[in-house]
């Protein structure tokens, strides 16, 4: 099987001969460099030579991102990059075998903004013991005003001319009151929640679209949308992962151990 990875790398060399571009950048402020060993579930979604979005590994062969990221033409040219802090590292590029958009996804409102990505082979096939899927928040888990969360990604850093950072970053955010979130952003549904950058509330963009928001080591949200980046005091909107746990389990056949892990974690830590 090892030669297959070599052949894939050779096949990709021409497709990725140009520097990776950043097509769905958002903005990071008040960030710190992130170690992939700490955030080993972090992935990036690549199409041809362009970095599209962030993603999160949720099982040995599946990742999750937002539907707006995966709802693209030429899905046969989608790849996942895992196991590296370096944006779109070609050393760990894995072809996406299957894309499943949530059937209720609404392009206009971004409701049900979820997509599942199946890798052509398990991540351990390429990077043994290096990728650790993030457990999902259990289906009854809620987010509460004032909860602290961590968002990771390669979003642009303020003052960097809207270019993606080359190395993985993380930042802290705090959960915004749902009522106030709905008042500020009229398209908010129960499948969404808001969070705001703790270091600079004037920055309305954090992370990368599709990237993970984690609380107590569990996946609660995916960066979904915002408006007026860098000028608005409005919070960023996240897709609420706990509302689609049943849909995820229906399609991701190897996720059961990570559901159980999340349940055990919930017994010893608050939601």
KAMO-V605707 format. One record per residue. PHI is phi in whole degrees, -180 to 180 (NA if undefined). Layout:
PHI / PHI
This chain:
NA / -58 / -58 / -61 / -66 / -64 / -63 / -63 / -62 / -67 / -65 / -78 / -60 / -78 / -66 / -112 / -70 / -93 / -59 / -66 / -101 / -120 / -99 / -127 / -72 / -128 / -117 / -107 / -142 / 67 / -107 / -137 / -64 / -111 / -89 / -66 / -67 / -84 / -118 / -70 / -81 / -69 / -138 / -126 / -101 / -119 / -126 / 54 / -107 / -116 / -78 / -90 / -156 / -86 / -160 / -133 / -77 / -117 / -160 / -58 / -135 / -126 / -130 / -125 / -145 / -87 / -63 / -62 / -78 / -95 / -83 / -128 / -78 / 57 / -61 / -68 / -103 / -88 / -136 / -109 / -108 / -133 / 74 / -148 / -76 / -79 / -58 / 57 / -56 / -77 / -71 / -127 / -86 / -126 / -67 / -83 / -88 / -147 / -123 / -123 / -85 / -62 / -63 / -100 / -60 / -114 / -65 / -77 / -101 / 64 / -71 / 52 / -85 / -136 / -146 / -103 / -125 / -100 / -76 / -64 / -144 / -57 / -60 / -65 / -62 / -97 / -133 / -56 / 62 / -104 / -101 / -118 / -58 / -88 / -65 / -81 / -61 / -68 / -62 / -95 / -73 / -117 / -107 / -126 / -51 / 92 / -58 / -96 / -138 / -118 / -116 / -122 / 165 / -115 / -61 / -66 / -97 / -52 / 89 / -104 / 58 / 63 / -95 / -66 / -71 / -80 / -112 / -60 / -124 / -136 / -147 / -94 / -132 / -120 / -70 / -92 / -57 / -63 / -62 / -69 / -62 / -66 / -70 / -78 / -128 / -73 / -93 / -69 / -117 / -70 / -89 / -133 / -149 / -115 / -146 / -132 / -63 / -71 / -79 / -154 / -65 / -77 / -86 / -99 / -124 / -140 / 69 / -120 / -54 / 88 / -77 / -84 / -115 / -118 / -128 / 52 / 77 / -119 / -84 / -107 / -152 / -127 / -59 / -112 / -160 / -159 / -136 / 55 / -53 / 77 / -126 / -103 / -90 / -73 / -76 / -84 / -99 / -119 / -77 / -87 / -65 / -62 / -80 / -125 / -59 / -63 / -64 / -63 / -64 / -62 / -103 / -96 / -75 / -111 / -98 / -50 / -60 / -83 / -68 / -63 / -61 / -66 / -65 / -65 / -65 / -66 / -73 / -115 / -142 / -70 / -72
